[in-house]
Structures are given as structure tokens and as C-alpha cells.
């Protein structure tokens, strides 16, 4: 699954266009490398997002099969890591 679709599907961004803008700005990485919107995400990858207040990292637990998951089910797909 593409990183821009993944960020939107697991509710880390509100819209896919927001995810694409963040990726184009160079604030999103996978396993320590800055990526393009077409980069695929795999189970076990560490997705990092640099916010103004600091960087957050999430481990990919599984890939969603539906377009948008409820926020209550977010912990099935990602886990925040230190």
C-alpha cells in the first residue's frame, strides 16, 4: 500500500492530499529515509512524521483493506514507538 494512502487510511491525516503535501515537504520517512508518495509500506516498517512539536514514530502492525478505518480501530494497524 502506498504511504500516502496508508497515512489517510489509518487516520494519521484527514485527507490523502494532506498526506501527499507532508510527504512532498520531506517530513515523512520510512525506516529512517525520506520517501515519495508512491513508496510502499510493509508490515514491520517504522513510519516517522516530523511535526513542529517533535517527531513521532509508528510501527506498521498490519495493512488496512478498506479505504478508511474508524479511529477506534487505529491500534490494529499502527503502534506508536519511542
N, C-alpha and C positions, 0 to 999 in steps of 0.2 A: 504494500500500500504506500502511496506517495506521502511524503512528510506533510505537505500542506493539507491533504485530505485527512490524515491521521490527527493533526492538531485540532481540526474542526470536529471530527467525529467523536473525539473523547472530551470535548468541551474545554480545551485549553484556550481556544479562541472562539469568538462568537460567530465569525464568518470565515469562509475559506479565503476571501480576498484579504482579510486582515492577516491571516497566516502567511499568505504569499508576500505581503508587504514586509512583514517581520523577517522573513527568510531573505528577501532581497536586500534588506538593511544589514544583514550579516549578524543578527542576534540569535539565530537558531543553529544549533550544531547537533551532530550525531557522533557519539563516541569521540568527542574532542575535536571534531573537524567541522568547519562551517560548510553548510550544504546549500544546494539549489532546490527549488520547489519540487523537482521531479525525482529527487533521491528517495529510494525505497527504504522503509522502516521494517526491521525484522524483530522478532521476539528476542528479548535479551539486550537490545540496544539501549544506550543511555542517551536520552534527548535532553539537551541543555538549552535553556532560554535565558538570555541576559536582559533582565528588567532594570529600570533605573535604580531600584532599591537593592539590587543584587541579583545573583544568578541562581536559578532553580534547576535542578536536575531530576529527571523522571526516568525510571526503568520501564521498558515496554514489557508487560506481562502477557498480553495477547492482542491480536488484531481484531477490531470490530468488523462484523459482517454487514452491519446496517449503516445507513448514512449518518445518523445522529443517535447517540446513546443518551439516556437520561443521566443527569448529573449524579443521581444516587447510585448509579452503576459504574461510575468512573473508576473506582478502585479495582474493578475486574480487569481493566486494561492498562492502567499505569500505577506506579508506586513512586512517591517522592523519595529520593535518596539524598544523603548528605554530601 
